[in-house]
Amino acid sequence: LGLPFTRLLALINRQEPFYTRESIQALANGHKKISSDKAARELEYNPRPLDETIQDTIQWFQNAGYLNKSRP
């Protein structure tokens, strides 16, 4: 959905787009059986749960003033 806008913004700003149709396809259709075990061993990579990451991201956007804080 955002691809046309990303391309337009890149043209206006005379910059490379943030992502392309090809990069989206690579993410969507990439190798599904890639393991992060080597990264965990060699780089001490420790992914955290997606819900925790999303909550922290929302909190960051709220603290930075990009999102209004939700009301109870």
N, C-alpha and C positions, 0 to 999 in steps of 0.2 A: 504494500500500500504506500509506503513512504519512498519507494525507489524513484518515482518521477520527481518528487520534490527534492530529493537529495541530488539528483542530476541537475535540476534547475538551479538549486542553490550553488552547486559547484561551478556551473557556467557563469552565474552572476558574479561570484567571488573570484573567478579565474583560478580555481583550485581543483585538486583531484577530489572526486566524490568520496564520502565516508565509506561507502560500500557500493558494490556493483551487482548487477544481475548474476554475474559469474560467482562472486563471493557468496552470495545468498544461496545459490545452487550448491556450491561446495559444502556449505554448512548443513544444508538440508539433506543432501544426498551423500555426504561423506562416509567414510568407513565407520561402521557402527560398532566394530569390535576392537577399537583402539583402547588400550589399557593405559592407565596413568601410574601403574606400579613402578615403572622405571623412574618417573619424575618424583614419586614419593620417596624412593630409595636414595636417589642421587641428589635431589634438590630439596629434600624435606618438604615436598609439596603436600599440603594437607587441605583438600577442598572441604568447604563447609556446606551445610544444608542450604538448598536454594531458598527456602522460606526465610531463613536467617539473613541471607544476603539481600533479599528483596526488602525486608524490614529495615535493615541498615541503610540501604540505598534511599528509601523513602525518607527516613529520618535525616539523612544528609541533605536531600533536596529541600526538606522543610527548614532545616537550620540555615541553609544557604539562601533562603527566601525565594526559591523557585516554586515551591508548593505551599499552599495555605495549610496550616495545621488543622486536622479534622476536629470537629466539635463532638462532644459526647452525646 
